[in-house]
Amino acid sequence: MTMHGRTCVITGASSGLGRESARALAAAGAHVVLTSRNSDALSATRNQILAEMPHAQLSVVAIDLASLAGVGKAASQIADVAPVVDVLMNNAGVMFTPFGRTQDGFETQFGINHLGHFALTSLLVPQFVEGTRIVNLSSEGHRLGDIDLDDPNWERREYDKFAAYGAAKTANILHTVALDHRLRDRGIRAYAVHPGMVATNLARHMSADDVLAVSGQAGAIEVRTPERGAATQVWAAVSADLDGTGGLYLSDCAVRTDAESYATDPDRAEKLWDISESLCRSAIS
């Protein structure tokens, strides 16, 4: 695998799956744009990778996915260091957070996991070229719940952190379907990835009971290292096996065909796109 001359932008690159993806892509010769909310952690990640690979090509951009204004600012900075984006890996996310809202009033999990990435992706479209791949991190957690297109921000329902996470991960797959439909004629393809249950900071809000509730299989939970967990999203970004395909749900470096039908329905994908465009208009207009 060689990525010399190609540029990859990764959200949530300061830890876990994002950091491991950045290491792998930098090792393959890519210029990697590391983005994350925590500037100190970003600098530490950059220094760590450079200590292993002194010739790695790295740039750093802080981004706050909980703020549309912050996403807009970061997109402008990314454009300065990456006039062409060959891979956009929408990796950052939160899971099972207590009820809260982003700076723009969106429910936290929907706002960060989906809308922040929707806005960022929309702003970076001018930098995409033929062959660009967009990799959205989803999860088997999408099976925890469909997204309520009439109330995506939990304004009229009692909040359920599991259902809200499921809705956000469903939104990531629907975003992938709609993106691929819009951009494939330009040779730009999108993929949604389930990395498996991975030992990262993403699970900081999870209790042991939460883990069991998600897995549904007490005593049969495989917890992967970040290195192994990142394999599928890196594969999605670079593998020739996926040439000419898109709008797919992937795990274990293979195409999955068993995602929930509500997460892959093209009509629902279009409805969510329209809703997302409306909610993010201030950032992407």
N, C-alpha and C positions, 0 to 999 in steps of 0.2 A: 504494500500500500504506500503510495507516494502522494503527498498533497503539496508539493513544492509549487509555489506561485499561486496558491489558492488561499482565501481568507475565510475564517470561520468565526462567527460571533456566538458566544455562549452566555446565556443568563444563568445566574446562580453559580458562577464559576469559582467561587471562593471556598467551596467545600464539597464533600460528597461526590455525587455523580458528575456534577459540572466540573469539578477540579480534575477528576480522573479522565473525563472526556478531553479536557484541555491538554492534559499531559500526553494522551495518546495522539491527538491531532498535531500537537507541537512536535512530537517525536517523528511524525510522518512528514514534517517539513512545512506545515501550514503556518501562516500568520494567524495567530489566535487572538481575538479581542475578548479579553476577560471582562465580564460585567457582573456586578453584584451591588447590593445596597451598602455593604460594609466596606468602606474604602481601606481600612487597615487590614482587613482579612484579604482583600484583593491584592494589596501590596505584598502581604506575606506569601500568598499563593504564587505570585509572579516570581518572588525571590526563591521560593522553593523549587519551582520548575527550572529557573535559570541555574540553580546550584547543581541540578541533575543534568541539564542540557544548556551549557553556556551559550550556544549559538541559536537557541530558540527565539523565534520572532513573536514577541508578545506586546500587546497594547492593553491598557487598562481604562475602563470607563465605568464610573459609578452610575447606578440606575436604581430608582425607587419605583417598583412596579405598582405600589399602592398609591401612586400619584400620577395622573395623566400629564400634569405639567412636568414632573420628573422624567417621565418616559419621553416626552417631547425633547427635553434638554439633552437626554442621553442619546437619542436618535441623531440629533445634530452633531454631537461629538463623535459618534460612531462614523457618520458620513465623512468627517474630517480625516479619520485614520483608516477608513475602509471604503474607498469609492466604489468598490465592487465587493459584494458579499456572495460567496460561493456556498456557504452553509450557515443557516441560522438555526441554532439549537435553543429552543425555548424550554429550558430545563428547570428554571427556578420554580419554587412553589411552597405552599404551606398546606398543612394537613390537620384536620380535626381541631381547628382553632375554636376557642370560645367565641360566642357571638360578638361581632365587631363590624366596623365599617371602615373603608379606606378614606383617604382625604376627599374623594369625590362622592362619598356616600354609598358606595357599592358594598354589598356583603363581602367580608374579607376574602373568603376562599374563591368565590366567583371573580371578585375584583382583581386579585393578584394572579391566580392561576390562569384565568382566561382573559379578562379584559385588558390587563396590563400587557400581556403578550399579543393580544389582538391589535392593540394600538401600536406597539413597537413594530410588529410585522408589517402593518399597513404603511407605516412611515418609512420602512426600509425597502419597500417594493421597487422604488426607482433604482436601487443599487443591485437588484437581482439581475442575473444574466441567464442565458440558456445554460442549463446544467445545474443551476442553483437548486439546493435541497433545503426544505424547511422541516425540521424535526421537532414535533411537539410532544413533550412528556405527558403521557396520560397514565392510566393505571387500571389494573383489574378492579380497582375501587370504583370504576364507573358503574359497576353492577350494583352498587349500594343505592343508586337512585338516578332517575332521569332528571333532566332540568325542567323546571316549570317555566315555560316560556311566557306565561302570564304574570309570574311573580319571581323573576330570577334573583332579585335582591332581598328576598325574605321580608317583604314589607307587610304581608297580610297573613303570614303563617307563623306558628310557633317554630322557633329555630331548632334544627336537629343537625348536630355537627357531622354525623355520618352521612345523612342524606345530602347535606350541603357539599361535602367533599365529593360524593358520587356525582352530583350535578356538575361540579366544576370539572371533574375528569371526563364526564360525558361531553361537556362543552369543548374540551380540548380535542376530542375525536371529531365532533361536528365541525369545528373550525378547520381541521385538517381536510375533511371532505369538501367543504366549500372552497378552501384555498386552492386545492388541487384542481377543482373544476374550473376556477377562474384563471389559473396561471399555466395550466399544462400545455396550452397551445403555444406558449412562449418557451416550452422546454423546461419549465420550473415545476418541480414536484414536491409534494408534502406527504409526511408520514407521521403517524401517531405511535408512540412506543410505550409498552409496559416493561419497566426494568426489573420487576420482581420486588419482593420484600427486601429492602436494603438497609443496612445499619448506617443511617446518616442522621444529621440533626433534624431532618424532616419529621422524624418520629418523636420529637421532644414533647408533644402534647398527648402522646399515647400512653395509656396505662396497659397493664398486662391484659385486662379484660377487653380493652379496645382492640388489641392485636388479635385476640380470639374471635371477637365479633367480626372483624374484617376477613380473617382467614376462613372462619367457619369450620376449622378442623383442629381442634385442640390436640396439641402434641404432634402435629404434622406440618409445622411451619418451617420453611427453609429461609433463613436469613442470610442474604448474600453480602459479600464484601462490596464496597463501592467499585473496586476494580472489575469484578465480575458483573455487577449491576450495570455498569456503563457500557458493556460490550455491545448491547443491541442498539443503543443510540449512536454509537460510533459506526457500527455496521450500516445503520440507516443513512448516515451522512456520506459514506464513502463507497459502499459495496457496488460493484458492477452487476451483481445479481439482481439489483433493483432497477437497473436501467430500463426506461420505457414504462415504468409502473408508477403508481402514486395513489393517494387517498386511502392508504392501507393501514391496518392495525398490526403492529409487530411485537413479538417477544421472543426471547431466546434465539435471536438472530434468524428468525423465520417469520413468514407471513401467517397471521392468525385469521381465521374466517369465522370465529365464534363470538365476536364482539356483539353486545346487545343490539338488537335491530334499531332501537330508538337512538343509538349513538352513531349509526351510520346512515340514517335515513336522509336522502338528499333534500327533501322538502323541509325537514326540520333544520337541516344545516343552513338552508337559505333563510329561514325565519330567524334563526339565531344570528346570522350574519347581519340582517337588517336591524335587529335589536342592538347588537353590539356596535354597529356603525352609529346608531342614534345616540347611544350612551357615551360613545367616545368622540363625538363630533368635535368637541372643543379641542381635542388633541390632533385629530387627523384631517381636519378641514383646511 
